[in-house]
Amino acid sequence: MLVPDPKVVRKLLTRYATLRIAQAERERQETTRELDDVTYTLCVMMSAADIHEAVARADALLLEAARPAETAPADDGEEGLRLAG
């Protein structure tokens, strides 16, 4: 399964929230059309059936991306041996 780029997902979530606020303040046809486009894109990108599921999956993806990567010990062939110093 392909994993969306967290930066792109974050940008789409921000745009979605901004458009929802704009529409709540003043409903306009242009805003509705753009909100529909962003909603569709988020749903497709997150493989979700509806926007609520897409937002939940996007949030989970961003949380996972924010976690520090587990660093494996460097494989230098020394297996923990230290140089005399």
N, C-alpha and C positions, 0 to 999 in steps of 0.2 A: 504494500500500500504506500502510495506517495504521501509524504508529510508536507503540508503547506509551509511556506516560509513564515516564521512568526512575525517578522516585520510587516509583511503584507497583510497578515491576519489582523495585527494590531491596528494598522491603518484603516482597514475595512470596518473594524469594530468602532473605531473613533468616528468614521464617516457615518456609520449607521446611527450611532447615538446622536450625533450632531443633526442629522436629518430628522430623527424622531422628535427632537426638541423643537426644531424649526417648524415642523408640521403641527405640533401641539400649540405653538404660539400663533401661527397663521397658516392655515391650510391653503396650499397653492398647488396647481396642477403640475408644475415643473418639479416641485419638491416631492410630490407623490410619485412621479415617474422615476426620479433618481433614487428614491427610497426603495421602490420596487426592484430596480436594477441592483442596488447594493444588497438587498435581501436575497435575491436570487443568487448572486455571486457568492455570498457567504454560505448559503445552503449547499451549493454545488461544491465549493472548496472544502467544506467540512463534511461532505457526504451525509447531509442531514435532510430529513423530510420536511422540517419546518424551522422557522427562525429561532424559536426557543431552544430547540435541540442544537442548532448551529452555534448559537451564542454560548451554550454550555460547553460544547466541544472546543470552541475557540478559546474560552477561558481556561479549560484544562490544558490545551496545547501551550498557551502562554505561561501557565504556571510551571509546566514541565520544562519549558525552554529557559525559565528564569532560575531553575535549580542549578547549582554549580555541578559541572560535569565531574563524575567520579574519575579521579586520575589514577591510572594504573602505574605501578612502579616502572621506571625506565628499564627496558630490557637491554642492558649493556653487557650481558654475559657474565657478570661478576657475582650475581646472586647474593648481593648484600655484603660482599667483602669490601673492606675499607682499605684505602692506601695508607701506608705508614706516613706519618706526617710530623 
